[in-house]
Amino acid sequence: MERQLKGIWERLFFWGAMAFAVFQLYGCGFGFLPDVRQRAMHLLAGLCLALILFSYKKRAEAETKPPLWELALIGIVVICNINIFIAYFDIYVKPFGTFTQFDFVLGCLLMLVLLEASRRVYGWVIPGIVGGGLAFFFISPHLTGLWSMKPLPLDFILIYLYYSPDGIFGFLTGISATLVAIFLIFGSLLMFTGMGENFITIASTIAGRYRGGPAKVAVIASAMFGTISGSAVANTAVTGNYTIPLMKRLGYKPHFAGGVEAVASSGGMITPPIMGSGAFVMSELIAVPYILIIYYAMFPAFLFYTSLFSGVHMEALRLGLVGMPKEEIPPWRTSFGPSKLIPFMIPIILLLYLLIQGWSITFAGFAACMAILGLFFFVSSDYSFAGFTARFRQVGRGLSEGGKSVARICVLLASMNVLIAVLSMSGVTVKISGLITDLGEVNMIAGVVTAAIVPLILGMAVPPVAAYVIAAAICAPALLHLGVGLVQAHLFLFYISCLAPFTPPICAAAFVAAGIAQANWLKLAFVSMRLGLVAYIVPFLMIWSPEFLGMGDPLQILLVVSTAALGATFMAAGSFGYLLKRINMFTRLAFSAGGILLFLPQWQGDVTGLLICGLVAFIIYRAGKVESRAIVQ
C-alpha cells in the first residue's frame, strides 16, 4: 500500500521520480546507454522509488517515511545494479567464466528484493507465480511424464536470471526502460498540463445533450483517457469519480453506472492510436510497423464502441432518461477552441507523423513530450514570472507522477521477465504450447479457447500489456503453428488480456467502479459483461476472418464490419430489453440470436440474421402502431 510520505521523504521521492522521468526522456531523445546498462539503471531507480513509496505492510495509512531497515534494501538494489552496470561486457562475452560467489549472493538478494517490491505494488499473485515457477525446478525431477525434467544446478539458474541479458535484465525490462516509460511520461504530461479536464469537457459537449448523456460522456472520456493511461483501474478511478455520480444523479442505477465506466475504461486500452502502449509493445515484439497495428485495431475498436453506445442508449430509452442539464454542457466554442485542442492534437499529430516518416517509436515519443512542454509554456495568455513559475511546478508534478508510474511498471515487467525466463528454462512454455497445438489439431475451436484462457487469467493478476507479453511467449507459437496469422494471433491475445479488468471473479476495474458507485460488485461485473459482450466475440472471429482487422478486399471488409455493427446494435437491444419499446424475453432472445448471426462473415449468416431481426423489429413496429391508434381512439 502507498505510504503518505511527509517531510524530507516526500521531497526526496518527488525529486527522485522527476529525475527518473528526465533520465528516461534524455535516453529517448539523445540515445540510450548499452542495453544492459540502460536496464540496470532503469531497474535501480524504479526499485528504489517503489521501496520508498510502498509499505511492506498491508495497511500503511499512518506511515510517513520508510523505516531505517529499508535503507538496507535500497542499498542492495544499488549494489546489485551497479555490479551489472560495470560487468555488462562480461555478461555478453563470457558470463559463466566471470560469475563469482559474490555475484551469486547479489543475484539471490536482487531476486528477493524484486519479488518483495512486486508484492508491495501488486500483491501476492506475482511473487507467488514466480516463486511457483522457481519451485518447479526442484519439484520437476521427481515428476514423471510430460512435466518431468532433469535437475538444473542452482548457480546455472542464478547466472541465467541475474548475470545474463535474458533474466531480470531481459527483453521486458528493456521495453519498460524505453517504449513503456516514454509513453507513461507522455500520458502523465498530457494529464498534468490540463488534458484530463479537457477529455471530460469535450465528451460532455459531444454527447451530454443526448439521451443517457452522462453514460455517453463516460464512454468518450474514458476512451480518450484510457488509450493514454493504459490502466483500466486508474482510468475508472479518475473519470469515474466524475461520471458515475453524474449518471446516478440523472437516473441510471448504481450498478449500471459503474458497469459503463468499468467497460469504457477497459476499452481505452484497445483504442488507437496509443492503446495504453500496447500498440508500441506489439510492434516491437512482432516487427510489424506501428501504423499497421493501429490500422488493424481500428475495426474491433469501432465494433466495441458501437456495442457499448447501443447498450447505453437502449438502457436510457428503457428507463426514459434524458440528457444532461443544458447549463452543465460546455458550449462548442469552449470545448473545441484552440486553447483546448492545440495542446492535445499537435503532440498526437507529431507523434503519428514521425512514426509514418520512419523515426523510432522512442524518439517520436520524446518529440511528442517536448511538444507538450513547448505548447504548455508558450501557448498561454499569462507570460508573467508568476505564470511561468506555476507552469514549471505543474510540469514538475507531471514528470514526478510519470516517474512514479514508470517505477510501478518497471517492477512489474522485471518480475514478468523473471517469470518468462523461468518458464523458458523449465520448458513449461513449450509444454503448454504443445498442449494447445495438440488440442487445435483435433479441434481448432478447442485450441483457440484454451489459448484464450491464459491471457484472461494472467490479466486478472497483472496489467493487460504484461499479461499479453507473457501470453504471447506461451501461446503465440501454438497459434502460429495452427495456421493463425501473426498479427491475428497477437491481437487476439492482447484483446483477451484487456477483458480481465471487468470479468469476474477478479475484476479490478469493476471493484473500483463498485466502490465509487456504492453498488454490489458482482452485479456490476455482470452488467459490464453484457455491455462489453462484443469484446468477447470479436477476438475469436478475427482468428477465422481477417476482415475484422481490415485485411482483404475493401468491399468485403466494409460488408463484414457493417453487418457486424448492425449485429452489435441488435444484440444490445436483446441484452437490455428495448427496441422502439420494452420487449419481452422471447423477442430479446431473437434479437440476440440474429445479432450473433450478423457477426458471422458468411453471407448465409448475414441474410438469416437480417431476416430474423428485421421481421421481429417490424412486428414490434406494427404492434406499436396498433397501440398508438387504440390510445387515440
C-alpha positions in Angstrom: 0.0 0.0 0.0 1.2 3.5 -0.7 2.7 5.5 2.1 1.6 9.0 2.8 5.1 10.4 2.7 5.8 13.6 4.5 8.8 16.0 5.1 12.1 15.1 3.6 10.9 11.7 2.3 8.1 13.4 0.3 10.5 15.8 -1.2 13.1 13.1 -1.9 10.5 10.9 -3.7 9.2 13.9 -5.7 12.6 14.9 -6.9 13.7 11.3 -7.4 10.7 10.4 -9.5 11.1 13.6 -11.5 14.8 12.9 -12.1 13.9 9.3 -13.2 11.5 10.7 -15.8 14.1 13.2 -17.0 16.6 10.4 -17.3 14.1 8.4 -19.4 13.4 11.4 -21.6 17.1 12.1 -22.2 17.6 8.5 -23.2 14.8 8.5 -25.7 15.9 11.8 -27.2 19.6 11.6 -27.3 20.4 7.9 -27.2 20.4 5.2 -24.6 23.2 3.5 -22.8 24.1 0.0 -24.0 21.0 -2.1 -23.4 22.0 -4.0 -20.2 23.4 -0.8 -18.7 20.3 1.1 -19.5 18.1 -1.6 -18.0 20.3 -1.8 -14.9 19.9 2.0 -14.2 16.2 1.8 -15.0 15.7 -1.1 -12.5 17.9 0.7 -9.9 15.8 3.8 -10.0 12.4 2.0 -10.3 13.0 -0.4 -7.5 14.3 2.3 -5.1 11.3 4.5 -5.8 8.9 1.6 -5.3 10.5 0.6 -2.0 10.3 4.2 -0.7 6.7 4.7 -1.8 5.1 1.3 -1.0 5.0 -0.1 2.5 5.8 -3.7 3.5 2.5 -3.7 5.5 -0.9 -4.2 4.1 -2.2 -1.0 5.8 0.1 2.0 5.8 -2.1 5.0 6.3 -0.1 6.3 9.2 3.4 5.8 7.7 5.0 9.0 6.6 8.5 7.5 5.9 10.1 4.1 5.3 11.7 2.5 8.4 15.5 2.7 8.6 16.0 -1.0 7.9 14.6 -0.5 4.4 17.6 1.6 3.6 19.4 -1.8 3.6 17.1 -3.0 0.8 17.7 0.2 -1.2 21.5 -0.3 -0.7 21.2 -3.9 -2.0 19.4 -2.6 -5.1 22.1 -0.1 -5.8 25.0 -2.5 -5.3 23.3 -5.3 -7.4 22.6 -3.0 -10.3 25.9 -1.1 -10.3 27.6 -4.5 -10.4 25.6 -5.3 -13.6 26.4 -1.8 -15.0 30.1 -2.4 -14.5 30.2 -6.1 -15.7 27.9 -5.7 -18.7 30.6 -6.6 -21.3 31.5 -9.8 -19.5 27.8 -10.7 -19.3 27.6 -10.8 -23.1 31.0 -12.3 -23.8 31.7 -14.9 -21.0 29.0 -14.9 -18.3 29.9 -18.4 -17.0 33.6 -17.6 -16.8 33.3 -14.4 -14.8 30.4 -15.3 -12.5 31.7 -15.4 -8.9 30.4 -16.3 -5.4 29.9 -12.6 -4.9 27.7 -12.4 -8.0 25.8 -15.4 -6.8 24.9 -13.7 -3.5 24.0 -10.5 -5.3 21.7 -12.4 -7.7 19.9 -14.1 -4.8 19.5 -10.8 -2.9 18.2 -8.9 -6.0 15.7 -11.6 -6.8 14.3 -11.5 -3.2 14.1 -7.7 -3.2 12.4 -7.7 -6.7 9.8 -10.2 -5.5 9.2 -8.2 -2.3 8.7 -5.0 -4.3 6.3 -6.7 -6.7 4.4 -8.0 -3.6 4.1 -4.4 -2.2 3.0 -2.9 -5.5 0.7 -5.7 -6.9 0.0 -8.1 -4.1 1.0 -11.8 -3.6 -0.1 -13.0 -7.0 3.1 -12.1 -9.0 5.7 -13.3 -6.4 3.5 -16.4 -5.9 3.6 -17.2 -9.6 7.3 -16.5 -9.9 8.0 -18.4 -6.7 6.0 -21.4 -8.0 8.0 -21.3 -11.3 11.3 -21.4 -9.3 10.0 -24.2 -7.1 9.2 -26.2 -10.3 12.9 -26.6 -10.9 13.3 -28.5 -7.6 10.0 -30.5 -7.9 10.1 -31.5 -11.6 12.9 -34.1 -11.3 10.6 -36.0 -9.0 7.7 -35.9 -11.5 7.0 -38.3 -14.4 5.8 -37.9 -17.9 5.3 -34.5 -19.6 6.2 -32.4 -16.6 9.4 -34.2 -15.7 12.8 -32.5 -16.3 16.4 -33.0 -15.4 17.6 -31.0 -12.3 19.4 -27.8 -13.0 22.3 -26.5 -10.8 21.3 -23.5 -8.7 24.3 -21.5 -9.9 23.2 -22.0 -13.5 19.7 -20.7 -12.7 21.1 -17.6 -11.0 23.6 -16.9 -13.9 20.6 -17.0 -16.3 18.4 -14.9 -14.1 20.9 -12.3 -12.8 24.1 -12.4 -14.9 22.6 -12.6 -18.4 20.6 -10.3 -20.8 17.7 -12.8 -20.6 16.7 -12.8 -17.0 15.9 -9.8 -14.8 17.6 -7.5 -17.4 15.9 -9.1 -20.3 13.6 -8.0 -23.1 10.7 -6.9 -21.0 12.8 -4.8 -18.8 14.2 -3.3 -22.0 10.7 -2.5 -23.1 9.9 -0.9 -19.7 13.1 1.2 -20.0 12.2 2.5 -23.4 8.8 2.2 -25.0 6.6 1.9 -22.0 8.5 4.5 -20.0 8.3 7.2 -22.6 4.6 6.8 -23.2 3.8 6.7 -19.5 5.6 10.0 -19.2 3.8 11.3 -22.3 0.4 10.4 -20.7 1.3 12.0 -17.4 2.4 15.2 -19.0 -0.8 15.4 -21.0 -2.9 14.9 -17.9 -1.0 17.4 -15.7 -1.0 20.1 -18.4 -4.8 20.1 -18.4 -5.9 17.5 -20.8 -7.6 15.3 -18.1 -10.2 18.0 -17.6 -10.4 18.6 -21.4 -11.4 15.0 -22.0 -14.5 15.3 -19.9 -15.2 18.8 -21.3 -15.0 17.6 -24.9 -17.0 14.4 -24.1 -19.7 16.5 -22.4 -20.1 18.8 -25.3 -20.3 15.9 -27.8 -22.7 13.6 -26.0 -24.1 15.4 -23.0 -27.2 16.7 -24.6 -28.5 13.3 -25.9 -30.5 10.6 -24.1 -28.4 8.9 -21.5 -25.9 11.7 -21.9 -23.8 11.1 -18.7 -23.1 7.5 -19.7 -22.1 8.5 -23.2 -19.8 11.2 -21.7 -18.3 8.4 -19.6 -17.7 6.3 -22.7 -16.0 9.0 -24.7 -13.9 10.5 -21.9 -12.8 7.0 -20.7 -11.8 6.0 -24.2 -9.7 9.2 -24.6 -8.1 8.8 -21.1 -7.7 5.0 -21.3 -5.8 5.0 -24.6 -3.2 7.2 -23.0 -3.1 5.8 -19.4 -3.0 2.1 -20.2 -4.7 1.3 -16.9 -8.3 0.4 -16.7 -8.2 0.7 -12.9 -6.6 4.2 -12.9 -9.0 5.3 -15.7 -12.0 4.1 -13.7 -10.8 5.9 -10.6 -10.1 9.2 -12.4 -13.0 9.6 -14.8 -15.4 7.5 -12.7 -15.3 10.0 -9.8 -17.0 12.5 -12.1 -19.1 10.3 -14.4 -20.5 7.7 -12.0 -22.2 10.2 -9.6 -23.5 12.2 -12.6 -25.0 9.0 -14.2 -26.6 8.1 -10.8 -28.0 11.7 -10.4 -29.7 11.6 -13.8 -31.4 8.3 -13.3 -29.0 5.3 -14.0 -28.9 2.6 -11.4 -25.6 2.4 -9.5 -24.5 -1.0 -10.8 -25.2 0.1 -14.4 -23.4 3.4 -14.0 -20.4 1.6 -12.6 -20.5 -1.0 -15.3 -20.4 1.6 -18.0 -17.3 3.2 -16.5 -15.5 -0.1 -16.0 -16.1 -1.3 -19.6 -15.4 2.1 -21.2 -12.1 2.4 -19.1 -11.1 -1.1 -20.2 -12.0 -0.3 -23.8 -9.5 2.6 -23.8 -6.7 0.0 -24.0 -7.9 -1.3 -27.3 -8.5 2.2 -28.7 -5.9 3.6 -31.2 -3.7 5.5 -31.5 -1.8 4.5 -28.3 -3.8 1.6 -26.8 -2.2 2.1 -23.4 1.3 1.5 -25.0 0.1 -1.9 -26.2 0.4 -1.0 -29.9 4.1 0.0 -29.4 4.9 -3.1 -27.4 3.2 -5.3 -30.1 5.0 -3.5 -32.9 8.4 -4.2 -31.2 7.5 -7.9 -30.4 6.4 -8.9 -33.9 8.3 -6.4 -36.0 5.2 -5.0 -37.7 5.0 -1.2 -38.2 3.1 0.6 -35.5 0.9 2.4 -38.1 -0.3 -1.0 -39.4 -1.0 -2.2 -35.8 -3.3 0.8 -35.2 -5.0 0.4 -38.6 -5.8 -3.3 -37.7 -7.0 -2.2 -34.3 -9.5 0.4 -35.6 -12.1 -2.1 -36.7 -12.5 -4.1 -33.5 -12.5 -0.8 -31.5 -15.3 0.5 -33.8 -17.4 -2.6 -33.1 -16.7 -2.4 -29.4 -17.9 1.2 -29.1 -20.9 0.6 -31.4 -22.0 -2.1 -29.0 -21.3 -0.1 -25.8 -23.0 3.1 -27.1 -26.0 0.9 -28.2 -26.3 -0.7 -24.8 -26.1 2.7 -23.1 -28.7 4.2 -25.5 -31.1 1.2 -25.1 -31.0 1.4 -21.3 -31.6 5.2 -21.4 -34.6 4.7 -23.6 -35.9 1.8 -21.4 -35.7 4.0 -18.3 -37.0 7.1 -20.1 -33.8 9.1 -19.2 -32.9 12.5 -20.8 -29.6 14.3 -21.4 -27.5 16.4 -19.0 -28.9 19.8 -17.9 -28.2 22.4 -20.5 -26.3 24.6 -18.0 -23.8 21.7 -17.4 -22.9 21.2 -21.0 -19.9 23.3 -22.1 -20.5 25.2 -25.4 -18.7 24.0 -28.6 -16.6 27.2 -28.8 -15.2 26.4 -25.3 -14.5 22.7 -25.7 -13.2 22.9 -29.3 -11.4 26.3 -29.1 -7.7 26.5 -29.9 -6.7 26.6 -26.3 -8.3 23.2 -25.7 -7.5 21.4 -28.9 -4.0 22.6 -29.8 -2.2 21.3 -26.6 -3.7 17.9 -27.2 -3.8 17.5 -31.0 -0.4 18.8 -32.0 1.6 16.3 -29.9 -0.6 13.4 -31.2 -0.3 14.5 -34.8 3.5 15.0 -34.4 3.8 11.5 -32.9 2.0 9.9 -35.8 3.8 12.0 -38.4 7.2 11.0 -37.1 6.2 7.3 -37.0 4.9 7.4 -40.6 8.2 9.1 -41.6 10.1 6.1 -40.2 11.5 7.6 -37.0 11.9 5.3 -34.0 9.0 5.0 -31.6 11.1 6.2 -28.7 12.2 9.3 -30.5 8.7 10.0 -31.7 7.5 9.8 -28.1 10.3 12.1 -26.9 9.4 14.7 -29.6 5.7 14.5 -28.6 6.6 15.1 -24.9 8.7 18.1 -25.9 5.8 19.4 -28.0 3.5 19.2 -24.9 6.0 21.1 -22.8 6.6 23.8 -25.5 2.8 24.3 -26.0 2.1 24.4 -22.3 4.7 27.0 -21.7 4.2 29.3 -24.7 0.5 28.9 -25.8 -0.8 30.9 -22.8 -2.2 34.3 -22.0 -0.1 34.6 -18.9 3.6 35.3 -19.6 4.3 36.8 -16.2 7.1 35.4 -13.9 4.3 34.0 -11.6 2.7 32.3 -14.6 5.9 30.6 -15.7 6.6 29.6 -12.2 3.2 28.0 -11.8 3.6 26.1 -15.1 7.1 24.9 -14.0 5.5 23.5 -10.9 2.8 21.8 -12.9 5.3 20.2 -15.2 7.4 19.1 -12.2 4.3 17.3 -10.8 3.6 15.7 -14.2 7.2 14.5 -14.5 7.2 13.2 -11.0 3.9 11.4 -11.5 5.3 9.9 -14.7 8.4 8.7 -12.9 6.1 7.1 -10.3 4.1 5.3 -13.0 7.3 4.1 -14.6 8.6 2.8 -11.3 5.4 0.7 -10.8 5.6 -0.8 -14.3 9.3 -1.4 -14.0 8.8 -3.6 -11.0 6.0 -5.5 -12.8 7.9 -6.1 -16.1 11.1 -7.1 -14.5 9.2 -9.6 -12.4 7.5 -10.8 -15.6 10.9 -11.1 -17.2 12.0 -13.5 -14.5 8.8 -15.5 -14.9 9.3 -15.8 -18.7 12.9 -16.8 -18.2 11.9 -19.5 -15.6 9.2 -20.8 -17.9 11.6 -20.9 -20.8 14.3 -22.8 -18.8 11.8 -25.3 -17.4 10.2 -25.9 -20.7 6.8 -25.1 -19.4 6.1 -22.7 -22.3 6.9 -25.4 -24.8 4.7 -27.9 -22.9 1.7 -25.5 -22.8 2.2 -24.6 -26.4 2.3 -28.2 -27.3 -0.9 -28.8 -25.4 -2.7 -26.0 -27.3 -1.3 -27.4 -30.6 -2.5 -30.9 -29.9 -5.9 -29.7 -29.0 -6.1 -27.4 -32.0 -5.1 -30.2 -34.4 -8.0 -32.2 -33.2 -10.5 -29.3 -32.9 -9.4 -25.7 -33.8 -12.0 -24.1 -31.6 -10.8 -26.1 -28.5 -7.2 -25.0 -29.2 -8.1 -21.3 -29.6 -10.3 -21.3 -26.4 -7.5 -22.9 -24.4 -5.1 -20.3 -25.7 -7.6 -17.6 -24.6 -7.7 -18.9 -21.0 -4.0 -18.0 -20.5 -4.2 -14.2 -21.1 -7.6 -14.0 -19.4 -6.2 -15.5 -16.2 -3.0 -13.5 -16.4 -4.9 -10.3 -17.0 -6.7 -10.8 -13.7 -3.3 -10.5 -11.9 -1.3 -8.1 -13.9 -2.0 -5.1 -16.3 -3.0 -6.1 -19.8 0.3 -5.3 -21.5 2.2 -7.6 -19.2 -0.5 -10.3 -19.5 -0.3 -10.0 -23.3 3.5 -10.3 -23.4 3.6 -13.4 -21.2 0.7 -15.0 -23.2 2.5 -14.2 -26.4 5.5 -16.1 -25.2 3.4 -19.1 -24.2 0.5 -19.2 -26.7 1.5 -17.4 -29.9 3.8 -20.1 -31.2 1.0 -22.7 -30.9 -1.5 -20.4 -32.7 1.0 -19.8 -35.5 1.6 -23.5 -35.8 -2.2 -23.9 -36.2 -2.2 -21.5 -39.1 -3.3 -18.3 -37.4 -1.7 -15.2 -38.9 1.0 -13.4 -36.9 -1.0 -10.1 -36.4 -4.2 -12.0 -35.7 -2.6 -14.2 -33.1 -1.1 -11.3 -31.2 -4.1 -9.0 -31.4 -6.3 -11.9 -30.2 -4.1 -12.4 -27.1 -3.9 -8.7 -26.4 -7.7 -8.2 -26.7 -8.4 -11.2 -24.4 -5.9 -9.7 -21.8 -8.0 -6.4 -21.9 -11.2 -8.3 -20.9 -9.9 -9.2 -17.4 -10.5 -5.8 -15.7 -14.3 -6.3 -15.9 -14.5 -10.1 -16.0 -15.3 -11.9 -12.7 -14.1 -13.2 -10.4 -11.0 -10.9 -10.2 -12.2 -7.8 -12.0 -10.2 -4.9 -10.6 -11.9 -2.1 -12.7 -15.3 -3.4 -11.6 -14.2 -3.4 -8.0 -13.1 0.3 -8.2 -16.3 1.3 -10.0 -18.4 -0.6 -7.4 -16.7 1.4 -4.7 -17.4 4.7 -6.3 -21.0 3.8 -7.3 -21.7 2.1 -3.9 -23.0 -0.9 -5.7 -22.7 -4.7 -5.5 -19.5 -5.6 -7.4 -20.7 -8.9 -8.8 -23.9 -7.4 -10.1 -21.9 -4.6 -11.6 -19.5 -7.0 -13.2 -22.3 -9.0 -14.9 -23.7 -5.7 -16.3 -20.2 -4.9 -17.5 -20.0 -8.2 -19.3 -23.3 -7.5 -21.1 -22.1 -4.1 -22.1 -18.8 -5.5 -23.3 -20.3 -8.6 -25.0 -18.8 -7.8 -28.4 -15.4 -7.7 -26.8 -15.7 -11.4 -26.0 -16.9 -12.3 -29.6 -14.6 -10.2 -31.9 -11.2 -11.7 -30.8 -12.4 -15.2 -31.8 -13.9 -14.0 -35.1 -10.6 -12.2 -36.1 -8.9 -15.6 -35.9 -11.1 -17.0 -38.7 -11.9 -13.8 -40.6 -9.1 -11.3 -41.1 -11.7 -8.9 -42.5 -12.4 -7.9 -38.9 -8.9 -6.5 -38.8 -9.2 -4.7 -42.1 -7.3 -7.3 -44.1 -8.5 -8.3 -47.5 -10.8 -6.9 -50.2 -12.1 -3.5 -49.2 -15.7 -4.3 -50.2 -15.7 -7.5 -48.2 -14.2 -5.6 -45.2 -16.9 -3.0 -45.5 -19.6 -5.7 -45.7 -18.3 -7.7 -42.7 -17.8 -4.7 -40.4 -21.1 -3.1 -41.4 -23.2 -6.2 -40.7 -21.3 -6.8 -37.5 -22.1 -3.3 -36.4 -25.7 -3.9 -37.1 -25.5 -7.2 -35.2 -23.9 -5.3 -32.2 -26.9 -3.0 -32.1 -29.5 -5.8 -32.2 -27.5 -7.7 -29.5 -27.6 -4.6 -27.3 -31.4 -4.4 -27.8 -31.7 -8.0 -26.8 -29.4 -7.6 -23.9 -31.1 -4.6 -22.4 -34.7 -5.3 -23.5 -35.5 -2.3 -25.6 -36.1 -1.5 -29.3 -38.8 1.0 -30.1 -40.4 -0.1 -26.9 -39.8 -2.5 -24.0 -39.6 -6.1 -25.3 -40.3 -9.5 -23.8 -37.8 -12.3 -23.2 -38.7 -14.2 -26.5 -38.0 -11.0 -28.5 -34.8 -10.4 -26.7 -33.5 -13.9 -27.5 -34.5 -13.4 -31.1 -32.5 -10.2 -31.4 -29.5 -11.7 -29.6 -29.5 -14.8 -31.9 -30.0 -12.6 -35.0 -27.3 -10.2 -33.9 -24.8 -13.1 -33.4 -25.6 -14.4 -36.9 -24.9 -10.9 -38.4 -21.4 -11.2 -36.9 -20.6 -14.3 -38.9 -18.6 -13.4 -42.0 -20.5 -15.8 -44.4 -23.4 -14.3 -46.4 -25.8 -17.1 -45.2 -25.4 -15.8 -41.6 -25.9 -12.2 -42.6 -29.1 -13.0 -44.6 -30.5 -15.2 -41.8 -29.7 -12.6 -39.1 -31.2 -9.8 -41.1 -34.4 -11.8 -41.7 -34.8 -12.6 -38.0 -34.0 -9.1 -36.7 -35.9 -7.4 -39.5 -39.0 -9.5 -39.0 -39.1 -9.1 -35.2 -38.4 -5.3 -35.5 -41.3 -5.0 -38.0 -43.6 -6.9 -35.7 -42.7 -4.6 -32.8 -43.2 -1.5 -35.0 -46.7 -2.7 -36.2 -47.6 -3.5 -32.6 -46.6 -0.1 -31.5 -48.7 1.5 -34.3 -51.8 -0.5 -33.2 -51.3 0.5 -29.6 -51.0 4.2 -30.6 -54.3 4.0 -32.5 -56.0 2.3 -29.6 -54.8 5.1 -27.3 -56.0 7.8 -29.7 -59.4 6.2 -30.0 
